[in-house]
């Protein structure tokens, strides 16, 4: 899928949300965006959505986005031809009369292939030019070019509208026919989720609705982006050297670490673990102000991205599959609601990825939920993919959740080292273990819930 399609699908997703939230339907921009206008009509034709279970709205949006994506794939050859003719029109307009003569064969063939005489009358313009001088011919060709440019735009819009009209009735009918069945199926998945309190706790923590504990604070900026380092205490004021992360009292040898890329990472690791060397003094009680570090009550990294790895091996089929899917759906809902990035990794013998940050990929989640679990388990491949994803700008410092029975070996040393590096920078690794098998991952992940 190309970048343009992803951007347009993101735009359409936000447009749908705007119409649902605003409750009115302003003119869509650009005005000639047929699919944007269709979104407006779908929302306008379903006023009951505001008074129904929000799940109806969610399901309608997912179905609508899948339909629009299918239409975009059908529009692609039309848009390519529109762009090709646009470039040809620009080149023909800018060429001198001799250049126009050289291009005439291609120009006239294109016009006759796509347009009727009442749209662009090539023969009529040719007849006009026969008795004119050079200046007159250029004027006539300029008028022809304007007709061609207008016809090119109208042709593309007409073809797109024909495709929409041809397919929208079938889509709308399918939504009506299977809407109740899909709704009941989604409600069953929700019911599975609410049967297990641990799942709700995971959603609260991964969603960062509440901090996991009072020590899990939002100090990312202090940890990794020191802004200004104040002057140090003088030698006379210093009574001892202590360990900590107060940037106002760094000793000079620690600041030097920031001057070289080779040692910069050492500084950040010591900062994250609170092992920087600091000047310390014990002020006199009389007339001295007591300094306190300000503690923020917000979660560690609010509204951050999520990486969810779901074990799809045969040992997870049945009840485990239902539990995994119910939790996954709730996490995806949170990501959509809070406009957070969500990256799904499915793993058994091989690992596969779906970047759910893009609405254009939502249909893949629906396909995933309808296929059963089977095969063996390769946890190492999954962990490598998760770690690689954490290196990207979009998913840096994401929460990572592994949903599995954890019946696979612990990570190899190089993978474990990378997990430790990410944890030192603020990443949290969580797990949901479905089953009773003992696992070394209780010592590896930050926290594991068990069902």
N, C-alpha and C positions, 0 to 999 in steps of 0.2 A: 504494500500500500504506500502511495507516494505521500510526501509531506503536505502537499496542498490538500489532499483529501482529508488527512488527519486534522488539519487546521479548520477546514470547513465543517467537519463533523463536530469539533469542539464548539465552533460558533453556533451551530444548530442546537446543540445540547444546552448552551447558555441561553439561547433565544427561547427555547421551550420553558426553561425555568423562569425567565423573566416574565413571560406571558402568564404563567401560573401564579407568580408572586404578585405581580402588579395588578392583575385583574382587569387590565384594559389592553387594547390592541392598537398601538400606534402604527403608522405606516412603516413597513419593513424597509430597511436600507441594506443594500441597494434595491430600488423599486422593481428591478427586472429579475430579482432572484426568485425564481418560480418555487423552489423548495422552501424558502423562507416564508413566502406567502402561504404555502400549503400548511406549514406548521401553525400559522395563525388561524387558518380555517379549521384545523383539527381541534385546537383548543376551544375555539368559539362554538364548535358543534358539540362539545362535551361539557356544558356548564355544570353538570351534576358532579364533576370530579371534586369540586371544593367541599361538597358535603358528604363524600364517601370516604371509605377507608383509604389512607394515603397509599396503600399497596396497589390500588387500582391505577393511580397516577404513575407510580413507579413502573408498573407493567406496561402501561400505554406508552410511556416514554421509551422504554427499551425496545418495544416492538416498532415504534415509529422510527427510532434511530437506525434500526436494522433495515427498515424499508428504504429510508433515505440513502443509506450507504449502497444498497443494491441499485438504486436509481443513479447514483453518481457513477457507478461502473458502466451503466448504460449510456450516460451522458458523455463519457470520456471521448469516444471517437467524434462526437458532434463538436465538442470543445476543441479538439485537435484540428479539425477542419476549419473551424471558426478562426483559430489562431493562425493557421496557414494562410488563409485568405487575407487576414488582417495584415500579415507581413507583406504579402504580395501587393495589397492595396497601397501600403506605405511606400514600397519600393517604386511602384508605378507612379505615384503622386510626385515623388522626389526626382524622378528621372526627367531629363530633357526630352525634346521631341524625338530625337534620334534614338534615345534609349527606350522610349515608349514604343517606337516601331519594332525594336528588337524583342520586346516583351509581349507584343500584341497577340501572337499566336497562343501563348499560354493564357493570357488574360481572357481572350474571346472564348477559348475552349472551356475555361472554368465557369465563366458567366453562363454560357449556353447549357452547360451540364447541370447547373444548380438552379437556375432562375428562368421563369417564364418571361416572354417579351413584355408583358405589362409591368413586370418588376424591374427589369433592366433591359431596355430595348437596344441591343447592340447594333442591329442593322439600321435602325433609325438614326443613331448617332453617326454611323459610317456614312450614310447618305448625306447628312448635314455637312460633313467635313470635306466632301468632294469639291465644293466650289469656294472653300475658304482659304485664306492665307495662313501662314504659320501661327500667328497670334490667335486667329479665330479657331484653328484646330485645337490649340492648347485649352481654350475656353470650353469648347465642346467636350474634350476629354476630361476636364475638371468636373463638369456636370455629370458625366458618366460615372466618374469615380465616386461622387457623392451618392448617386443612386445605388451603386454597387455596395458601398459601405453600409447604407441603410438596409439593403436587401440581405446582406450577410448577417446582420444582427437579428433581423426579423426571422430569417430562416432558422437560425440556431434556437431562438426562443420558441418558434412554432414546433420544431422537432422535439424539443424537451417537453413542451406541454402535451404533445401527442403521446409521448411515452408515459408521462404521469397519468393522463386520463385513461390510457389503456390498462394501467396496472393498479391504480388506486382503488377501484371498485373491488377487485379480488382481495387486496390487502385489508380493506375495511370490512369486507365480509368475513375474512378469516379471523379477524380480531373479535368480531361479534360472535362467531360460531364457537370459537374455542376459548373465549375470554373467561367464562365462568369456570371451565375445567382447569385452565392455567391458574386462576385465582385460588381454587381449592387446593391445588398442588402446592402453591406457594405458602398457603396457610398451614398445611401439614408440616412443611419444613420449619416454619416459625414455631409451631407447637413443639417440635423436636428440640429446638433451641431452648425454650423456656422450661423444659424438663430438667435441665442441668444448671444449677446456680453457678458452677465454675465457668461456664461459657459467658454468662453475663459479666462476671468479674474480669475475664480476659478482655471483653469488649470495652469495659470502662478504662482499663489500663492501657491497652493498645490504642484506643481512641483518645487517650489523654483527657478524658472528661474529668478525671480526678487523679491526683498524684498517687503513685503506688504506696509511698510512705513519706513521712515528713522530710527525710533526707534526700529524696529524689527531686531536687529543685532545678529551676530553669537558670543554670549558670553557664550555658554554652558560650555566651559572648565573653564572659570573664575567663573562661578556660582557654579559648583558642584565638581570641582577638584582643589582646591587651592594647588599649588605646594610648594611654599616656602613663609613663612610669615616673612617679614623683621622685624628688631628690631623696637620697638616703639619709638616715640618721648619721650624725658625725661620730667619729671614733670615741669621743669622750662620752657620748650618750649611750653607747652600746655596752651591755653587760654580758650578752651571750649570743650564740648563733643557734637558731632553732629551725625546724622543718615546717613547711606550710605552703600556702599558695597566695599569700597576701603580696600583691605586686608592688605595693607602696614601700616595702622594706627589703627588696632584693639586694643581695650583696653583688658587687660588680662582676665577679667571676661567673655568675649565673646569666647576667645580661649579655656577656660576651657570646654565649651559646646562640643568641639570635642573629649574630653577625654573619654566620656561615650556614649555608643550606645543609651541609653535612651534619651539623650539630643542632640545627633548629628542631628536628624531631625529638631529640633528647630533652630539650627544654619543655616541649609540649607534654611529653610523657611524665616528666617530673611535676609539671603543673597539674596535670589531671590526677595524679596520685597523691598530690599534696606533699611532695618531697623536695621542694625548692628550698635552698638555704637562705634564711632571712636574718636581718639584724633584729635583735630584741633588746628591749630595755625594761626595767621595772621602775616606772615613775613613782615619785613620792606621792603619798596619798593627799598631802596638803596642797591645795591650789592646782591640782592636775585634773584635766578632763579625761574621763574614761572613754576610750575609743571602742566602738562596737561594729562588728561586721553586719551589714544589712542582709537579711535573709528574705528571699523572694518566695511568696506562697504559691507561685504558679508551677505547673508541671515542668519537667525538665526541658522539653522541647515541644511546645504546643503546636498542634496542627501539622505535625511532621508526616513524612511518607511512611507507608507500610509495605513490608515484603512478607507475603504469606506463602509458605511451602506446604503443599498438601501431598501426603503419601498416598499414591493411587495403586499400590501393589495389591496382590490378591488377598493378603492377610488383613487388609482394611475393608474388604467388601462386606455388605450387609449392614448391621447396626453401626459399625464404625464409619462407614461411608455416609450414612445419614447424618450422624453427628458432625462429621467434618464439613459436609456441605452446608449444614445449618449455620455453623459458626462462620464459614467463609462468606455466606450471603450477608450476614449481619455486618461483617467488617467492610465489605464492599459498599453497603448502604451508608455506613459512617463516612467512608472515603468520598462518596458522591456528595453527601450532604454537607460535609465540611470542606469540599473542594480540595481534598488531599489526594496525593498520588498513591496508587495501589498497584503493586507488582505481584502477579501470581506465578508461582513455580509449581508445576506438577511433576512428581518424580516416582518412578518405579524402576524398571531396568534402565531407562533414560530419563533425563530431565528436560522439560519443555517449559517455555515461559510465555505469559500473556501480560502485556503492559496495559492494565486497566485504567491508566491515566487518560487514555485516549478513548472517547466514546465509540470510535470506529472499531474498537476491538471488543466491545461488549458482547457481540453475538458469539464470540468464541467462548465466553464464560457459559452462555446458555448451552452450547454444544457440549462443554465439559460436564455440566451437571446432568446431562441426559445419557452419558456413557458410564458403564460400570467400571469398577476397579479390577485390575488383573496384573499378573506378572510378578517379578521379583523386585528387590529394592536396592538402589544404589544411592546411599546417603551422601557419599563423598562427592559425587557429581553435583548433587543438589546444593551442597554447602559451597562448592566452588562457584556455582552460578550466582548464589546469593551474595557472596563476597565480591564477585565481579560487579554485580549490580550496585553494591554499596560504594563502589569507586566512581560511579557516574554522578554528575552534578545533580540530576533530578532526584536521586535516591540516597544521597549522602546523609548519614546520620539517621537512617530509617530504623524503625522498630522491625525486628525480624521475629516471626512466629512460625514454628514448625509444628504441623499437625500430623501425628504419626503414632504407630505403636512402638516405634524406636527399636524394632527388631533388625538393626543393622549395626555394623561395627562403629566404634568411636572414630573421630577424625584422625588422619595421619598428622605427623608433627608439623609439617609446613602449613597445613590447613588450620591446625590449632593455634599456631603462632599468629596467623592472620586474624583469627577470631579475637585473640587477646589484643591485638593492635587496634581493631575496630572498637572493642569494648573500652579500651583506654581513651578513645576519642569521644565516647559518649553513646555508642550504639548499645542497645539492649537486645539480648537474645532470649526469647521465650519459647516454651514448648507446651503443647497439649498432648499428653500421652493417653491414648485410648487402649486400654488393656492393662494387664497386671504384670507383664514381663519386667524383670529388673533391667535397669539400663544405666550405663555409665554417664549418660547425658544429664543426669541429675547434678553431676559435679561440673559439667561443661557449660550448661546454659544458666542464665541468671535466675530463671525460675521455671519450674514445670508444674502444670496442673495435671491431675489424673482423674480419669473417668473409667 
